[in-house]
Amino acid sequence: MAKKKKTSIKKVLKIIIGAIVFLTLPSFLFFGFLYFKYNEELPSGISGEQAEILASKMLDALDYEKYKATDYIEFTFKKRHHYKWNKAKNTCEVYWKNYKVHLDLENNANSKAYQAEVEISNTEEAKQLIQKALDYFNNDTFWLVAPYKVFDPGTERKIVKTENHEDALLVTYTSGGSTPGDSYLWKLNDKGKPISFKLWTSILPIDGIEASWSDWTTTETGAQLPTFHKMLFLGIELDDIKTAQSPKSEISEEIPQ
């Protein structure tokens, strides 16, 4: 009887191991294919005046002054996270599932978390939700406004020569955000407008993956913002984009609630 039981256990383990191999091996092989096909070392570049000129050219191509004068941006990221970002007051309301977090981006101690419109009183739970909202904000708004952040404090800019002997702009974020140390190589058209960038980030297992920056819309304030990015076989959608030149409190009638 004991022998029969042992055989039965071995059979179950064999089935489990077989299922794990069946499920993970294709994924492992696919990842290996992507890694060897796309993984790139971070290119070296040259800092200095030419890099600063190219970064300024990119901002000019996007009419940076219009973005700078935009006080309020509302958008949805991948149909999962919704944002009401008051740039003028440096605050943002972040919505996902049945949570809402009011972020004070200058003083995080003033941030508040809600579930089903009820403020969460549990300090630890609220703290975790506020941090999650901040991580969402840092990631999702970057996909919306990254070109406008090339001169942010803690950034380094370098010129990189592409395989086609064209100038590309390498921007490294040495501080700030949720993942300092990330680098992005911007490819620009003749006028300086972004076409795509390659990413070297801590959250992606493959370095040098390229994402498009080609689906632009001109908003109510004249700011140019992207509506879609393509990265490998993935799509990143940015929907319901609204902008205004006055803080949210002053334009409640202009922007639907």
N, C-alpha and C positions, 0 to 999 in steps of 0.2 A: 504493500500500500504506500509505504514511504517512497519507494522507487518510482511509483506511478505519479506521486505528487511532485517529486523532483523533476520528472520529465515534463510535467504540465507547466511548472514554473519556467523551465528552460524554454519551452515553446512560446510562452507569453513574452518572455524577455526578447527572444529572437524576433517575434513579430513587432515588438515596440522598437527595437533597434533598427529593424528593416524599414519601419515607417519613418523613423527619424532621418535615416540616410536618404530615403526616397524623397522626403520633403526638403531636406537641407542641401543635398548634393546639387540639384539644378540651380538653386539660389547661389551656392558657393561658386559654381562654374560660371554663372552669369556675371556675378560680381568680379570674378577674375578676368573675364573677357573685357568688362568695362574698365577695370583698373589698368590693364596693359594697353588698352586702346586709347584711353583719355588721360591717364595720370601724367602730370607734368611737374617738373621742378619749378619753384618760384623763380622767374627770370630776374636777372640783375638789371639795373637801370642806372641812369645818371640824373642826379638831382641838380637843381640850379635854376637859372633864369628861364631856360627853354621849357622846363617842366611847368613852371609857374605860368608861362605864357599859354601853354596848351590847356592847362586847367581853366584859365580865364576865358579862353576861346570857347570851351565847352559851356561855361556858364552864359556867355554872351549868346551862343546858339540857342539856348533854352530860355532866353529873356529872363535872366535871374532876378532882375528888379521886380518883375511881375510876381514871381514866387515869393520874394522877400516881403512884398506888400500884402500877400495873402495872409489873413489873420486866422482863418478857420478852414479846416479840411475835414470832410466826412467821407468815409469809404468802407468797403467790405473786402476782407482778404480771404480768398478761396472759399467764399460763401460760409465761412466758419466764424470769423472774428469781425466785429463791427466797431468802428472808431468814430468818435466825435472829438476832434483834436482842436483845441483852442490854442493856436500858436501864440496869439497875443498875450495870453495869460499863462502860457506854459503848463497847461493842464490837458487831460484827455480822459474821456469816458470810454471804457473798453467793455464790450459785451460779448459773451459767448455762452452757449447753452442757456441756463437760467441765472447766470452770474452777471453782475455789473461791478466794475471797479472804477472809482473816481481817482485817477492818478494826479498827484501834485508833483510835477516833474522837477520842481525846484526844491521842494521839501517833502521827501517821501513820508515823513511822520504825519503829514496831513492827509495822506491817501486813505480812502475808505473802501471797504468791500461789502457787497450786498448779494443776497440770494433771494430770488423771487421778490425783489424790491424791499426786502427787510435787511437792515444793516446787521452784519455778522459781529456779534459781541465777543466771541471766542478769539482772544488775541492771537494765538498761534495759527488758527485756521485763516483768520483775516490776513495775517502776515504772509502766509503761503500763497494765498490768492492774489495779493498785491504784487508779490514777486513774480508770479506767473503772468499777470497782466503786463508788468513791466517788460518781461522777456518777450511776450507777444508783441508789445509795442515796438521794442527795439528792432526785432526782426521784420515785422510786417511793414512798418513805416519806411524801413530801409529800401524795401522793394518798390516803394512808391516815390521816395525823394532822394535816393542815393546820389544822383549827380550833383545835387545842390549842397552836398556835405563834403566836397573835396577840400575845402579850406577849414573844416572843423578843427577845434583845438585838438592837438595830439596826432594830426595827420602828417604823413610824409608823402611827397610827390616826386616821381621819377619818370624820365623818358625811357621807353623801351622800344627797340627796333623790332618790328614783326618780320616774319618770313618773307613778306612782300616788300620789305624795306620801308615800311610806313611807320610813322610815329604813333605809339600807343601810350596811354597815361596809366602808370602804376601808382595806385593810392593805397597806403598802408595806415591802418588805424592803430596807433601804439597805445591808446588809452580810450576810455569811454565805452559805452554800449555794454552788451552782455558778454561779448567775446573779443576783448582787445587782442591785437596782434593779427587780425584778419587783413588780407590784401586782395585788391581787385584791379584787374588790368582792363582798362576801358579802350575799346576800339571805336573810333570816331569817323564820321564821313568828312568830306572836304570842308564842310562848313563848321565842323567841330561838334555836330550833334551825335550823341551816343547811338551806336548800332548794337553793341553787345558788351558784356564784360566776362572775363574769366575769374573764377573764385579760388582763393586759397584760404579756407576757413577751418576752424577747429570742429565745426559740427558736421562737415562733409568728409566721408572717408576717402574720397578721390579728389586730388588737387588738380586745379586747372580746368575744371568743367566750365563750359561756356553757356551763358544765358542771354537770350535776346533782350534788346531794349529798342524795339521798333514799332510797337503799337501804342502810339501817343494820342492823347486827346488834349485839346486846348479848353481849359475850364472857364467858368464864369469870370474869374479874375484875370484871365490871360495866362495863368500859370500852366505850363505844359507838364502833364503827368502821364505815366504809362497805364495801360489797361490790361496788359497781358505780357507774360514772359514765357518763352519756351526754353526748357533746360533738359537736354537729352529727349526722352519720350514723355516728360512731364510738362504740365501747363500750370502756370500760376496766374490766377485771375484776380483782378482788382476791379470791383464793381461799385456802382452807386456813388461815384465820386462827385462831391459837391464842394465848392469853395466860396468864400466870401471875404470881403475886405474889412469887415467889422467883426468884433467878438460875437460869439453865439448869443450872448444875452441881449445884444442889440439888434439881432436879425431873426428873431424867433418866427416872424411872419414870412420871411423869405425862404427859410429852409424847413421843409416838412419834418414833423416830429415822428 
